[in-house]
Amino acid sequence: MASALLKPSLFCLVALPLCAEASIPERWQSEVELGFQSLSGNSDSMTLNSRLGVSFTDGPYRHMSEAKFLLVEKDGEEDKHKSEFESQANYKFDPKRYVLGNVSFIDDKYGPYYQDLTLATGMGYQAIWREDLSLLLEIGPGYRYQSPNLDEIDDDDLVMPYDVQEFIVRGQAELTWQLNETALFEGRITAIAGPSNSSIEARASLSTSLIDDLAVKISTTQKYIDRVPPGLKNRDSIFTVNMIYRF
């Protein structure tokens, strides 16, 4: 388990990401999240989720990377095993607009696709940019590779038993709202459309500072894929409560 958590961390530190504003006091910003739950008795279960995020700003450039890991075990058997990595680089060429490059990778052992790789570029626009509230809008073309989870399909079921390699259109809206000195709301909606399938992912979180740089964070992620192999649901949902440390 320790090695599984180490891999996302190394990836995040090597592939520094990006977003879109150059007027941040600190050039480096990082945060670590960790949540754990263990139940025993009539049934045994264990849930572990973690996240590492790093951002760097220098003049018109901004980079942001994050790595997330989720592990769920029930009655001694692995029920969910998912890793996510994302890195984005932005270059701001006027006060409100920027160009971007984004790479996203998902490795989901029990989801509709084992592997989901997206490469995208495009334009971004700062619809709102205030000290306590920001809204970023992005859109552009990209490329997607997906490997279906054939282990979850019956031997006689021939629906979507192939890799997906195609051009896509990616759009995203990202909202950050500092409610007060201690509470921060963050939301993001990402839509990806391609010939084989389309997906929408909505993420929302609320974090409240406890002491200094330590906070508690409640978050939910809802992802919908319009075409999945039989027996698998179109929507995948994750709810977490984590401790978060910013530095």
N, C-alpha and C positions, 0 to 999 in steps of 0.2 A: 504493500500500500504506500509506503514511503517513497519508493521509486516512481510510482504512478503520479504522486503529487509533485515530485521533483521535475519531471519532464515538462509539464506546462510552465513551471517557473522558469526553467532554462530557455524555453522557446520565447517567453515573453521578454526576457532580458536581452536576448539576441536580436529579435525582430522588433525594434522600437517603432511604435505607431504614430498616427496623427489626427488632428482635427482642424480648427480654423481661426484662432485669434492669437495675436502676438503680444497683447498687453497684459500678460500675466506676471505678477511680481517674481515668482519662483520659476526658473527655467525647467527644473525637474519636479515632478509630482508623482507620488506612488501611493498605492493603498493595497492592503492585504485583507481578505475576508476568509473567515472560517466558521463553518457550522457543523455540528455533530449531534446525532440523536441515537440512543441505544435503548431498546425495550426488551424485557425478558419476562417469562412467565408462561402463560398458555401458548404464546407464540414469541419467537425471537426475531428482532429486526434491527438493522443498523443502517443509518444514513450519514454519509459524509459528503459535504460540498465545500469547495474552496475556490477562490478567485484571486488573481494577482493582476494589477493594472499599473502601467507605467506611462507617463506622458512627458514630452520634452518640447519646449517652445524656444525658438531663436529667431527674432525678427519676424519675417512673413511666413516662416515655416512652423508647423506644429505637427508633432508625431505622437501617436497613442497606440499602445498595444495592450491586450488583455488575454489571459488564459483562464479557463474555468474547467473544473473537474467535478463530476458527480458520480457517487457510488452508492448503490442500495443493495442490501442483502436481506433476505427473508428466510427464516428457518434454515440458516446455513447455506442457502443457495443464492448466487448472484442474480438479482432481479433487474438491475439497471447499471450501465457502465457507459458514461458519456464524457467526452473531452471536447472542448471548443477553444479555438484560437482565432484571434482577429487582430489585424494590424492595418492602420490607415495613416497615410501621409498627405498633408495639405499644403498648398502654397497660395497665399493670399495676394492677389494682384491689384485689388482696390479695397476701400474700406468695408465693403459688404460681400464681395464675391471671392471665391477661391476655386482652384482646381484640386482634384483629389485622386489618389490611388488607394484601392482597398483590396485586401486579401482576407478571406474567411475560410476556415476549415473546421469541419465537424466530424468526429469519429464516434458513432453511436452504435454500440453492439446490439441493442435490441430495438432500434428505431426502424422506420421505413427504409432508410439508406445507411449502409455501413459507413460510407464516406461521402462527404459533400464538400466540394471545393469550389469557391467562387472567386474570380478575379474581376475587378470592376474599376472603371475610371469615370470621370464626369465632372460636373460643376456643382458648387455649393453656394448657398446664399444665406446670409445672416438676416433673417426676417425680423428678429428681435435680438438686441444685444445690449442689456443693461447689467448693472452690478448684481442685481438680485434675480434677473430673469433673462433667459436666452432661448431662442428658437432657431435651429439650423435646418435648412431644407436642401436635399441633395438628389440628383438624378443623373443617370448616365448609362452607357452600354457596358457589357461585360461578357464573361465566358464562364460556363459552369460544367463541372464534371461530377457525376454522381454514380456510385456503385450500389446497386440495390441489395437489400438484406435477403438473399435467397434462402437462408436457413429458416426464415419465418414463412416460407411459401411451400405448400405441399408439392410432392414430386410431380403430380399430374396437373399442376396449376401453372399455366404458361403466361400469366399476366405480368408484363413489365420485367421479364427476366433478362434485362440487358443494361449495359452501362449507358449513361446519358452524357453526351458531349455536344454542347450547343451554345449559341450566342443568346444573351439575355438582356433584359432591361432592369436596372436596379434603381429603386427610389427609397428615400429615407427621410424621416422627420424626427428631430431630437430636441427635447425640451428639458431645460434645467431651471428649477425655481427654488430660490432660497427663501423659504417661508418665514423664517425668523433666524435669530443668531444660532440656534441649535438644530433646526429642522431643515432638511434638504429633500426636495422631491425631484426625481429624474425619470423621464419617460422616453421611449424610443419605439418607433414603428418602422419596420423594414419590409418592403415588398419586392419580390423578385418574380419576373414573368418570363417564361420561355416556352418553346413549342411543346415540350414534353409535359411540363407541369408548372404550376405557379404556387408561391408560398407567401404568407404574411406572418411576420413575427412581431409581437407586441411585448415590450418589457416596461415594467414600472416598479419603482422602488421608493421607499421613504426611510431616511436615516436620521437618527437623533443622537446628538453628541452626549456622552456621559461625562467624561473627564478628559481635558486636554484634547489629544488627537484620537481618542478611543470613542467609538460610537456603536450603536446597535442598528442593524439595517434589515428591513422587511421588504422582500421583493417577490415579484411573480413574473413568469414568462409564459406566454401563450403563443404557440406556433401552429399554423394551419397549412396543410399541404393538400391541394385539390385532388391529386391522384396518388394512391398508395396501393401496395399489394393487398390482396384479399386477407381478411383477418386482422388487419392493422387499422387503427383509428386515424382519421384525418387530422385530428387535433391532439397536440401533446402539451401538457401543462406541468409547470414546476413552480412550487412555492417554497421559499426559504426564509429562515430567520438567522442572520449571521452577526457575529461580532466583526467590526471593521476597524482597522488602524491605518490612519493616513500619515504620511511622512514625506 
